Amino acid sequence: MEFISKELDDYVVIHSENEPELLQELNRETHQKILQPRMLSGHYQGRVLSLLSKIVNPKAVLEIGTYTGYSAICLAEGLHVQGELHTIDINEELHDFQRKYFDRSGYGSQIIQHTGSALDIIPKLDTTFDLVFMDADKENYVNYFHAIIGKLNTGGVILSDNVLWSGKILESLKPDDTSTKGIIEYNTLLKEDKRIETIILPIRDGLTISRKF
């Protein structure tokens, strides 16, 4: 689903920050070699993530869903000079691909990769976070929220991707559509949970910004 016309979308991209050359290369190689390149954050959303991270200037970032590492590099651009970013992905086959670009980005020493189930890994992380980016399996968004909210510092921010889910959140829910069901439940949770304040931005497939009181 397109939320604005292609002409307006092109205008928005052209008049926003340029995509860094390294990320252009990562974008191209992902499309050439990796399955489901649509999962990539991409130029415009990547610049949004970068700017939000720079505003927060986090000392600790958690990313749930690394894919090929594009969004992790964008988030790392805003890291505190002594900050670190923990990124989790279930697909071990992407580990070396991610690391190649992490090391070339200049943030390699600050980016820590974890492979496996985020619900198993998060409780073992001995740190609290200023910024969390959620972009993994949608049916577990609610579970991820409950896993991270206690590790989110006061004033910390959760960014959640795909919360409009190509408009499926407005359609009749099919019994076997666990992803859409998960997104609907998650959006309701963010609206009703009194520990956070939340706003949805209609950027690409929907991006939620939630701030912990």
C-alpha positions in Angstrom: 0.0 0.0 0.0 1.3 3.5 -1.0 0.3 6.2 1.5 1.3 9.1 -0.7 1.8 9.4 -4.5 5.0 8.4 -6.1 5.7 12.0 -7.1 5.3 13.2 -3.5 7.4 10.3 -2.3 10.2 11.1 -4.8 10.1 14.7 -3.6 10.4 13.7 0.0 13.4 11.5 -0.7 15.1 14.0 -2.9 14.8 16.8 -0.3 15.9 14.6 2.6 19.5 13.6 3.5 21.4 11.6 0.9 22.0 7.9 1.3 25.7 7.3 2.4 27.8 5.5 -0.2 28.5 2.5 2.0 24.7 2.1 2.5 24.1 2.4 -1.2 26.5 -0.5 -1.7 24.9 -2.5 1.1 21.5 -1.8 -0.5 22.6 -3.0 -3.9 24.3 -6.1 -2.6 21.3 -7.1 -0.5 19.1 -6.8 -3.6 21.5 -8.8 -5.7 22.3 -11.7 -3.2 19.9 -11.9 -0.3 16.4 -13.2 -0.2 13.5 -10.8 0.6 15.3 -7.5 0.0 12.1 -5.7 0.8 13.0 -6.3 4.5 15.8 -3.7 4.1 15.0 -0.3 5.8 16.3 1.6 2.7 17.4 5.1 2.0 14.6 7.3 3.5 13.7 5.3 6.5 17.4 4.7 7.2 17.9 8.5 7.3 14.9 8.8 9.7 16.5 6.1 12.0 19.8 7.9 11.8 18.4 11.3 12.7 16.3 9.9 15.6 19.4 8.1 17.0 21.4 11.3 16.7 18.7 13.2 18.7 18.7 10.5 21.4 22.5 10.1 21.3 22.1 6.7 23.0 24.8 5.0 25.1 23.2 1.6 24.5 21.0 0.5 21.5 19.1 -2.7 21.1 18.0 -3.9 17.6 15.7 -6.8 17.2 16.0 -8.1 13.6 19.4 -7.3 12.0 18.7 -8.7 8.5 21.8 -7.5 6.4 22.8 -4.7 8.9 21.5 -1.6 7.1 19.4 -0.2 10.0 22.0 -1.1 12.6 24.5 1.1 10.8 22.0 3.9 10.6 21.3 3.7 14.3 25.0 3.5 15.1 25.5 6.9 13.5 23.9 8.4 16.5 25.7 6.4 19.2 27.5 8.1 22.1 31.2 8.0 21.5 31.5 5.3 24.1 28.1 3.7 23.2 27.4 0.2 22.0 24.7 -1.4 19.8 23.4 -4.9 20.4 21.7 -6.4 17.3 19.9 -9.8 17.3 19.0 -11.9 14.3 17.8 -15.5 14.0 19.6 -16.2 10.7 23.2 -17.2 11.4 23.9 -17.3 7.6 23.8 -13.5 7.5 26.4 -13.1 10.3 29.5 -12.6 8.0 27.6 -10.4 5.5 26.6 -8.1 8.4 30.0 -8.0 9.9 31.7 -7.1 6.6 29.6 -3.9 6.4 29.7 -3.2 10.2 33.5 -3.2 10.1 33.6 -1.0 7.0 31.2 1.5 8.6 33.6 2.7 11.3 31.3 1.4 14.0 32.4 -2.2 13.9 33.9 -2.2 17.4 30.7 -0.7 18.8 28.3 -3.2 17.2 27.8 -6.5 19.0 26.0 -9.3 17.0 23.8 -11.9 18.7 22.4 -14.9 16.8 19.4 -16.8 18.0 16.0 -16.1 19.5 15.6 -12.6 20.8 13.3 -13.8 23.6 16.2 -16.1 24.8 18.9 -13.5 24.3 17.4 -10.3 25.7 17.0 -11.6 29.3 20.8 -12.4 29.3 21.9 -8.9 28.2 23.4 -7.3 31.3 22.6 -3.7 30.3 19.8 -1.2 30.0 19.0 0.7 26.8 18.3 4.2 25.6 17.0 3.2 22.2 15.4 0.0 20.9 14.5 -0.7 17.3 12.0 -3.5 16.7 11.9 -5.1 13.2 11.5 -8.8 13.5 8.7 -11.4 13.4 5.5 -9.5 13.9 3.7 -12.2 15.9 6.2 -11.7 18.7 6.1 -7.9 18.9 4.1 -8.0 22.1 6.4 -10.5 23.6 9.5 -8.4 22.6 7.9 -5.4 24.2 7.4 -7.2 27.5 11.0 -8.5 27.3 12.5 -5.0 26.8 10.3 -2.6 28.7 12.1 -3.4 32.0 15.5 -2.8 30.3 14.5 0.5 28.8 15.8 3.5 30.7 13.5 6.4 31.7 13.2 8.7 28.7 14.3 5.8 26.4 12.7 5.3 23.0 11.3 2.3 21.2 11.1 2.5 17.4 8.8 -0.2 15.9 8.7 -0.9 12.2 5.8 -2.2 9.9 3.1 -1.1 12.3 0.7 -0.3 9.4 1.5 -3.7 7.7 0.6 -2.6 4.2 -2.9 -1.6 5.4 -3.8 -5.1 6.5 -4.5 -3.8 10.0 -7.7 -2.3 8.5 -8.9 -5.5 6.7 -10.9 -8.4 8.0 -8.4 -10.6 10.0 -7.9 -14.1 8.5 -7.7 -16.9 11.1 -4.2 -18.0 10.0 -2.7 -14.5 9.7 -0.7 -14.4 12.8 1.5 -11.5 11.7 -1.4 -9.1 11.2 -2.9 -10.3 14.5 0.4 -9.6 16.2 0.7 -6.1 14.8 -2.9 -5.2 15.8 -2.4 -6.5 19.3 0.9 -4.6 19.5 -0.5 -1.3 18.3 -3.3 -1.6 21.0 -0.7 -2.4 23.7 1.4 0.7 22.8 -1.7 2.9 22.9 -2.9 1.5 26.3 0.3 0.9 28.2 0.7 3.8 30.8 4.5 3.5 31.0 4.9 5.0 27.5 3.7 7.7 25.2 3.3 6.7 21.5 2.9 8.2 18.1 2.6 6.4 14.7 4.3 8.0 11.7 3.0 6.9 8.3 6.5 6.4 7.0 6.9 3.6 4.5 5.1 0.7 6.2 4.5 2.6 9.4 7.0 3.5 12.2 6.0 3.9 15.8 7.9 6.1 18.3 7.3 5.3 21.9 9.0 7.1 24.8 9.1 5.6 28.3 8.1 7.9 31.2 
